Amino acid sequence: MESFKNSAPAVSPVVKRKKHRNFPMVPRVVFGTGSFDQLGEILMPKRINSEAPVIFLVDDVFEGAPLSTRIPAIFNDQIIFISSEEEPKTEQVDALVQKIKLDFDALPSGIVGIGGGTLLDLAKAVAIMLTNKGSASDYQGWDLVQKPAIYHVGIPTISGTGAEVSRTTVLLGPERKLGINSDFTPFDQVVLDPDLTQGVPKEQWFYTGMDCFIHCIESLNGTFLNAFSESYGEKALDLCKQVYLSDIEESDSRDKLMMASWHGGMSIAYSQVGVAHAMSYGLSYVLGVRHGIGNCLVFQYLEEFYPDGVAVFKEIIQKHQIVLPKGICSQLTDAQFEVMIKVALSLEPLWENAIGTDWKTAITAEKLKNIYQKI
């Protein structure tokens, strides 16, 4: 008689799998020429009552411009025009939150940011700080926010930063430049209207677009790369090349760059940026260099890390006859270099993505100083 004594299948050992992050995405987005005019319709269901205003934080370049007359402010809504000449600061966020709380008895129905990365980051940060105690600087880091932000909407008027889709809001604080990275940071609604990017000055168009190009290069060459980030990063990079290296119609260029920004922001949801961004944070903190310019100033000297990307970057510079600033670090003291390097090295996830877990053996203060001294 056949025996079944040993016929039971062997039990496979339990494999402990890596726990993957469950990142939030922007739940609602509208794209298309003229879509800005749907904003009033979008906001109406989100209004708590007539006494709970919508606060519009708007780049002051639009003050008195036609766009300002199209903002659907009703009841006691408030439009606050803000300069984007400087990087957003934690103290600026705190001041805006205090103003809103003093002006109104109850929480607003929502915050709407209209502008480039500076205004979008301010809108995200203010929405968070209206429901969380303390200063915005207390939340610079990863997953420190405890309470959901109020309803917030992002409307980019220049493309490239990816701020409209990312889970971070980058701020200059009293001790560092670092984002509020949290699941509560992403916008609840984004309006992508390519027409809003008409008339952007050439240099701003270049530097902001290169922010997207560079973080795609960093994502696609990073140790955190996976199929999710790769699929978005490759598409964003392809769109950037079409915009900056091909001769296409202006309207088509606006559409493509807006979607490059979106896909580029998505590419780092499951990945991270790298060397250029880390070092750019140091430049911004010490010298106040704008983020997009800072990325470009650093990236031109990063052939060691991104040889193919730097080659394409230099081709784009030549095609568009861009002259990068020179000598901005030539008069820095040793103490200033030390602060700049300290800020850059504090961004450990960026270095780990760029180099790997043993990045501290490859990246030294001396190496970073040598790069900074070329700028």
C-alpha positions in Angstrom: 0.0 0.0 0.0 1.3 3.5 -0.9 2.3 5.5 2.1 1.4 9.1 2.5 3.4 9.6 5.6 5.8 12.1 4.1 3.7 13.5 1.3 2.8 16.8 3.0 4.5 19.8 1.3 7.4 21.3 3.1 6.5 24.6 4.9 8.3 27.5 3.3 10.2 29.7 5.8 8.5 33.0 6.5 10.2 35.8 4.6 10.1 39.2 6.2 9.3 41.6 3.5 10.3 45.3 3.5 7.5 47.6 4.5 6.8 50.0 1.7 5.8 53.6 2.2 2.1 54.4 1.5 2.6 57.9 0.1 -0.4 60.2 -0.5 -0.9 61.7 -3.9 -2.8 64.8 -5.0 -6.4 63.5 -5.1 -7.8 65.9 -7.6 -6.2 67.7 -10.6 -7.6 69.6 -13.5 -5.4 70.3 -16.6 -6.1 72.4 -19.6 -6.0 75.9 -21.1 -8.5 78.1 -19.3 -9.0 75.7 -16.4 -8.2 78.5 -13.9 -11.7 79.8 -14.5 -13.1 76.7 -12.9 -11.6 77.7 -9.6 -14.7 79.3 -8.1 -16.8 76.2 -9.0 -14.1 73.9 -7.4 -14.0 75.9 -4.2 -17.7 76.4 -3.6 -18.4 72.9 -2.1 -15.4 73.3 0.2 -16.6 76.5 1.8 -17.6 75.8 5.4 -19.8 78.9 5.6 -19.8 82.5 4.5 -17.8 83.5 7.6 -15.0 81.0 6.9 -12.9 82.6 4.1 -10.7 81.3 1.5 -7.3 82.8 1.7 -5.5 83.4 -1.6 -1.7 83.6 -1.4 -0.7 85.2 -4.7 2.7 86.1 -6.3 2.8 89.9 -6.2 3.8 90.1 -9.9 0.1 89.6 -10.5 -1.0 92.5 -8.3 -3.0 94.8 -10.7 -2.6 92.3 -13.5 -5.5 90.7 -15.3 -5.1 87.4 -13.4 -5.9 89.1 -10.1 -9.3 90.1 -11.4 -10.1 86.5 -12.2 -9.5 85.3 -8.7 -13.0 84.1 -7.4 -12.9 85.9 -4.1 -16.4 86.2 -2.4 -17.8 86.9 1.0 -14.9 87.9 3.3 -12.2 86.0 1.3 -8.7 87.6 1.5 -6.1 88.0 -1.2 -2.6 88.4 0.1 0.1 89.4 -2.5 3.5 88.0 -1.6 6.9 88.6 -3.2 8.7 85.6 -4.5 12.0 87.3 -4.8 13.4 85.4 -1.8 13.1 81.8 -0.7 10.2 81.0 1.6 11.1 81.2 5.3 9.7 79.5 8.4 9.3 83.0 10.1 7.3 84.1 7.0 5.0 81.1 7.4 4.6 81.9 11.1 3.7 85.6 10.4 1.1 84.6 7.8 -0.5 82.1 10.2 -0.6 84.7 13.0 -2.2 87.3 10.7 -4.9 84.8 9.5 -5.7 83.8 13.1 -5.9 87.5 14.2 -8.1 88.5 11.2 -10.7 85.7 11.6 -12.4 84.0 14.5 -12.5 80.6 12.9 -10.3 78.6 10.6 -10.5 79.5 6.9 -12.3 77.2 4.5 -9.1 76.8 2.6 -5.7 78.2 1.4 -5.0 78.7 -2.3 -1.5 79.3 -3.5 -1.1 81.0 -6.9 2.5 81.4 -8.3 5.7 79.5 -8.6 7.4 77.2 -6.1 7.8 79.8 -3.4 4.0 80.6 -3.3 3.1 76.9 -3.5 5.4 76.0 -0.7 4.1 78.9 1.4 0.5 77.7 0.8 1.3 74.2 1.9 3.1 75.3 5.0 0.4 77.8 6.1 -2.3 75.1 5.6 -0.3 72.8 7.9 0.5 75.4 10.5 -3.1 76.5 10.9 -3.8 73.2 12.6 -0.5 72.4 14.2 1.0 74.2 17.2 4.4 75.9 17.4 6.6 77.3 14.7 7.0 76.0 11.1 10.7 75.4 12.0 9.6 72.7 14.5 8.3 70.6 11.6 11.3 70.8 9.2 12.2 67.2 8.7 10.5 63.9 7.8 7.0 62.9 9.2 6.9 65.3 12.1 3.4 66.8 11.3 0.7 65.3 13.6 -2.5 66.9 12.4 -4.0 67.2 8.9 -3.7 70.5 7.2 -6.8 72.5 6.2 -8.0 72.2 2.6 -5.4 73.7 0.2 -5.1 74.2 -3.5 -2.1 74.7 -5.7 -2.0 76.7 -8.9 1.4 76.9 -10.6 2.1 79.9 -12.8 5.6 78.6 -13.8 6.6 75.0 -14.4 9.5 73.0 -13.1 9.7 72.8 -9.3 7.2 70.0 -8.9 6.0 71.8 -5.8 2.4 71.3 -7.0 2.6 67.6 -6.5 5.3 66.9 -3.9 4.9 66.0 -0.2 7.3 68.6 0.9 7.4 72.3 1.4 11.0 73.6 1.3 11.7 76.4 3.9 14.6 78.4 5.1 14.7 78.1 8.9 16.8 79.7 11.6 19.2 76.7 11.5 18.8 75.1 8.1 17.0 74.9 4.8 14.8 71.8 4.9 11.3 70.8 3.9 8.3 69.9 5.9 8.0 66.4 4.5 4.8 64.8 5.5 1.7 62.9 4.4 -0.4 66.1 5.2 1.7 68.3 2.9 0.4 67.5 -0.6 -2.4 69.7 -2.1 -6.0 68.5 -2.0 -6.5 70.0 -5.4 -4.2 71.3 -8.2 -5.2 73.4 -11.2 -2.8 73.1 -14.1 -3.6 75.8 -16.7 -0.7 76.2 -19.2 -1.9 79.7 -20.1 -0.9 81.0 -16.7 2.8 80.4 -17.6 2.7 82.8 -20.5 5.1 85.7 -20.3 7.6 84.1 -17.9 11.0 85.7 -18.3 13.5 83.6 -20.2 16.0 83.1 -17.3 13.3 82.2 -14.9 11.8 79.7 -17.5 15.3 78.2 -17.8 16.3 77.9 -14.1 12.9 76.6 -13.0 12.8 74.1 -15.9 16.3 73.0 -15.0 15.2 72.2 -11.5 12.9 69.6 -13.0 15.6 68.3 -15.4 18.2 68.0 -12.6 16.0 66.2 -10.1 15.0 63.8 -12.9 18.7 63.1 -13.5 19.3 62.6 -9.7 16.3 60.4 -9.3 17.1 58.2 -12.4 20.7 57.7 -11.2 20.0 57.2 -7.6 20.2 54.1 -5.4 16.5 54.5 -4.5 15.4 54.1 -8.1 12.5 51.7 -8.7 10.0 51.1 -11.5 7.5 53.7 -10.0 10.0 56.6 -9.9 11.7 55.5 -13.1 8.5 55.6 -15.2 7.7 59.1 -14.1 11.3 60.3 -14.2 11.9 59.0 -17.7 8.8 60.7 -19.0 9.7 64.0 -17.3 13.2 63.9 -18.7 11.9 63.2 -22.2 9.5 66.1 -22.0 12.3 68.4 -20.7 14.5 67.4 -23.7 11.6 68.2 -26.1 11.1 71.6 -24.5 14.8 72.7 -24.2 16.4 70.9 -27.2 13.7 70.8 -29.9 12.1 73.6 -31.8 8.4 73.3 -30.8 5.5 75.8 -30.7 5.3 78.0 -27.7 1.9 76.7 -26.6 3.0 73.1 -27.0 6.1 73.9 -25.0 4.0 75.3 -22.1 1.9 72.2 -22.0 4.9 69.8 -22.1 6.9 71.7 -19.4 3.9 71.8 -17.1 3.5 68.0 -17.4 7.3 67.5 -17.1 7.0 69.4 -13.8 4.2 67.1 -12.7 5.9 63.9 -13.7 9.2 65.1 -12.3 7.6 65.7 -8.9 6.0 62.3 -9.0 9.3 60.7 -9.8 10.7 61.6 -6.4 7.6 60.4 -4.5 9.2 57.0 -4.2 12.8 58.1 -4.8 14.8 61.2 -3.8 17.0 63.9 -5.3 20.8 64.0 -5.0 24.0 65.9 -4.9 23.0 69.0 -6.7 20.0 69.6 -4.5 21.9 68.9 -1.3 24.6 71.4 -2.2 22.1 73.9 -3.5 20.5 74.0 -0.1 23.8 75.0 1.4 24.1 77.9 -1.2 20.6 79.0 -0.4 21.1 79.0 3.3 24.4 81.0 3.3 24.0 83.2 0.3 20.3 83.3 -0.4 20.7 81.9 -3.9 17.4 80.9 -5.4 16.8 77.2 -5.6 16.8 76.8 -9.4 19.9 78.9 -9.9 21.7 77.1 -7.1 21.0 73.7 -8.7 22.4 74.9 -12.0 25.5 76.4 -10.4 26.3 73.2 -8.6 25.2 70.8 -11.4 27.7 72.1 -14.0 30.5 70.7 -11.8 29.1 67.3 -11.1 30.5 65.2 -14.0 31.9 62.8 -11.4 28.4 61.9 -10.3 26.2 62.5 -13.4 28.4 62.6 -16.5 25.6 62.1 -19.1 23.2 64.5 -17.4 25.9 67.3 -17.2 26.7 66.9 -20.9 23.0 67.4 -21.8 22.7 70.3 -19.4 25.7 72.1 -21.0 24.1 71.4 -24.4 20.9 73.1 -23.2 22.9 76.1 -21.8 24.6 76.5 -25.2 21.4 76.3 -27.2 19.6 78.9 -25.1 22.7 81.1 -24.6 22.4 81.1 -20.8 25.3 82.7 -18.9 25.6 81.3 -15.4 26.8 83.6 -12.6 30.4 83.2 -11.6 32.5 83.8 -8.6 29.7 83.9 -6.1 31.7 81.9 -3.6 35.0 83.6 -4.2 34.8 85.9 -1.2 33.4 83.4 1.3 35.2 82.9 4.6 36.2 79.5 6.0 33.4 79.8 8.5 30.8 80.4 5.8 32.1 77.4 3.8 31.7 75.3 7.0 28.1 76.4 7.5 27.3 75.7 3.8 28.9 72.3 4.0 27.1 71.4 7.2 23.8 72.3 5.7 24.5 70.2 2.7 25.7 67.2 4.6 22.7 67.3 6.9 20.5 66.1 4.1 21.3 62.4 4.6 18.5 60.8 2.5 19.7 62.8 -0.6 23.3 61.6 -0.1 22.2 58.0 0.4 20.2 58.1 -2.8 23.1 59.6 -4.7 25.9 57.5 -3.3 24.5 54.6 -1.2 24.5 53.7 2.4 28.3 54.2 2.7 28.1 57.7 1.3 30.0 59.2 4.4 33.2 57.5 3.3 33.0 58.9 -0.2 31.7 62.4 0.6 33.9 64.6 2.7 33.8 68.3 3.6 37.0 68.8 1.6 35.3 67.4 -1.6 32.3 69.7 -1.1 34.5 72.7 -0.5 36.4 72.1 -3.7 33.2 72.1 -5.6 31.8 75.2 -3.9 35.0 77.0 -4.6 34.5 76.6 -8.3 31.1 78.4 -8.2 
